Amino acid sequence: MAAPKRYTLEQRKVMFQLYMEGLKPAAISRACSEGIGSVEPFQPPRRTVHDIVSQMEAEAESDARAPADIDELDDFAERTTKRIEAILTIHVAQLERKLRRGRALTSEELKTLGMAQKMSHDIQKSSRRQGINASRVMAHRRNGHEESEGELERLVRKHQREPGNERREPG
């Protein structure tokens, strides 16, 4: 549980308003000690003012980037999913090239592969719920033919069969 906030929401809003008007934290601290509008005088340290207004600015920027309606949210989710799929595909291709050259995967690469496999599974599962078969889309991207298992699952299985590799699920 977070510690209770020392300054009220009204005090924080006053500090942020002054910051947005161009005042520096030291000037805001002095202004607060004199009292502003209906807010009683209080004496926040300059560093505290900086921390509070920085946090509020970051929250305001985050709110500004948030999609305004459900259609924008759907578009954002679809774009993000496509980006993640592209990153996973590139990473898997790099690991496949390494295996084709006869090199073994490091424990860190196996761990990353396990995380990628879980993410891919989650994306495909989510896509199926939305009526999109992500594995078919990915398969069409790969030379136009379908595979019965996902690319990541096939790569993990292939690596596990190689001599000297442990028989364990990554992740």
Legacy VTK file of the C-alpha trace (Angstrom):
# vtk DataFile Version 3.0
C-alpha trace
ASCII
DATASET POLYDATA
POINTS 171 float
0.000 0.000 0.000
1.356 3.401 -0.968
2.117 5.955 1.695
-0.500 8.688 2.094
0.196 11.805 0.075
1.433 14.747 2.079
-0.102 17.339 -0.227
-3.778 17.497 -1.129
-5.000 17.132 -4.683
-5.892 20.829 -4.689
-2.332 21.749 -3.641
-0.901 19.475 -6.302
-3.146 20.999 -8.964
-2.012 24.498 -7.972
1.644 23.449 -8.248
1.033 21.882 -11.652
-0.904 24.910 -12.898
1.986 27.194 -11.940
4.406 24.822 -13.635
2.329 24.852 -16.827
2.414 28.666 -16.679
6.201 28.460 -16.881
7.335 28.788 -13.272
10.314 26.763 -12.087
10.033 24.516 -8.991
11.877 27.023 -6.754
9.467 29.813 -7.761
6.490 27.485 -7.287
7.712 26.628 -3.787
7.966 30.333 -2.901
4.511 31.070 -4.369
2.964 28.209 -2.391
4.450 29.493 0.857
2.617 32.810 0.262
-0.700 31.109 -0.485
-2.435 30.924 -3.840
-6.111 31.607 -4.402
-8.242 29.537 -2.047
-5.326 27.272 -1.071
-3.825 27.984 2.337
-0.075 28.689 2.391
2.098 25.577 2.495
5.840 25.103 2.071
6.803 22.277 -0.252
10.546 21.816 -0.831
11.761 22.632 -4.355
12.672 18.991 -5.047
9.230 17.817 -3.930
7.603 20.358 -6.254
9.784 19.056 -9.091
8.805 15.439 -8.376
5.090 16.239 -8.137
4.877 18.325 -11.315
7.038 15.838 -13.244
4.728 12.998 -12.257
1.620 15.005 -13.126
3.142 16.027 -16.476
3.915 12.387 -17.312
0.337 11.401 -16.406
-1.051 14.220 -18.574
1.100 13.097 -21.527
-0.002 9.494 -21.024
-3.639 10.556 -20.969
-3.104 12.583 -24.142
-1.687 9.523 -25.946
-4.544 7.273 -24.842
-7.052 6.443 -27.572
-10.197 8.549 -27.353
-12.764 5.910 -28.301
-13.164 2.167 -28.736
-12.440 2.255 -32.493
-9.123 3.988 -31.868
-8.378 1.478 -29.140
-9.093 -1.433 -31.507
-6.838 0.108 -34.177
-4.106 0.693 -31.592
-4.358 -2.908 -30.358
-4.212 -4.258 -33.907
-1.153 -2.136 -34.790
0.592 -3.139 -31.580
-0.150 -6.820 -32.172
1.255 -6.601 -35.711
4.420 -4.938 -34.409
4.900 -7.624 -31.784
4.335 -10.370 -34.361
6.906 -8.770 -36.663
9.465 -8.551 -33.865
8.853 -12.188 -32.889
9.152 -13.318 -36.519
12.463 -11.501 -36.940
13.816 -12.921 -33.686
12.791 -16.468 -34.576
14.420 -16.110 -38.003
17.682 -15.025 -36.330
17.614 -18.027 -34.003
16.845 -20.363 -36.922
19.839 -19.027 -38.852
22.013 -19.674 -35.814
20.737 -23.255 -35.532
21.230 -23.864 -39.277
24.861 -22.842 -38.880
25.221 -25.594 -36.293
25.451 -23.348 -33.256
23.603 -24.158 -30.048
21.343 -21.633 -28.413
22.548 -20.068 -25.168
20.478 -20.308 -22.010
19.560 -16.627 -22.411
18.386 -17.264 -25.982
16.339 -20.239 -24.795
14.794 -18.083 -22.084
14.004 -15.355 -24.635
12.613 -17.985 -26.990
10.357 -19.288 -24.221
9.047 -15.799 -23.538
8.536 -15.225 -27.259
6.702 -18.546 -27.511
4.366 -17.563 -24.673
3.743 -14.144 -26.206
3.037 -15.703 -29.584
0.642 -18.188 -27.995
-1.138 -15.376 -26.120
-1.443 -13.293 -29.300
-2.833 -16.227 -31.261
-5.262 -17.100 -28.464
-6.431 -13.488 -28.249
-6.764 -13.256 -32.019
-8.877 -16.419 -32.158
-11.261 -14.940 -29.606
-11.648 -11.935 -31.877
-12.327 -14.118 -34.897
-8.863 -13.711 -36.411
-6.668 -16.743 -36.907
-3.209 -15.258 -36.348
-1.419 -18.507 -37.167
-3.010 -18.539 -40.636
-2.008 -14.929 -41.193
1.552 -15.711 -40.126
1.583 -18.831 -42.324
0.518 -16.854 -45.379
3.392 -14.491 -44.709
5.760 -17.459 -44.726
5.819 -18.611 -48.343
2.060 -18.934 -48.600
1.639 -22.323 -46.922
0.142 -23.288 -43.610
1.851 -25.162 -40.822
0.138 -27.279 -38.209
2.255 -25.851 -35.422
3.482 -22.354 -34.734
6.918 -21.256 -35.852
8.120 -20.826 -32.294
6.844 -24.224 -31.187
8.596 -25.869 -34.147
11.868 -24.089 -33.380
11.786 -25.082 -29.703
10.979 -28.702 -30.591
13.778 -28.786 -33.177
16.317 -27.391 -30.730
15.305 -29.836 -28.006
15.925 -32.798 -30.342
19.508 -31.783 -31.063
22.181 -33.779 -29.187
23.401 -32.211 -25.978
20.353 -30.011 -25.460
18.236 -30.407 -22.384
14.732 -31.811 -22.747
12.875 -29.005 -21.032
10.355 -26.362 -21.951
11.920 -22.900 -22.134
10.488 -20.144 -19.973
LINES 1 172
171 0 1 2 3 4 5 6 7 8 9 10 11 12 13 14 15 16 17 18 19 20 21 22 23 24 25 26 27 28 29 30 31 32 33 34 35 36 37 38 39 40 41 42 43 44 45 46 47 48 49 50 51 52 53 54 55 56 57 58 59 60 61 62 63 64 65 66 67 68 69 70 71 72 73 74 75 76 77 78 79 80 81 82 83 84 85 86 87 88 89 90 91 92 93 94 95 96 97 98 99 100 101 102 103 104 105 106 107 108 109 110 111 112 113 114 115 116 117 118 119 120 121 122 123 124 125 126 127 128 129 130 131 132 133 134 135 136 137 138 139 140 141 142 143 144 145 146 147 148 149 150 151 152 153 154 155 156 157 158 159 160 161 162 163 164 165 166 167 168 169 170
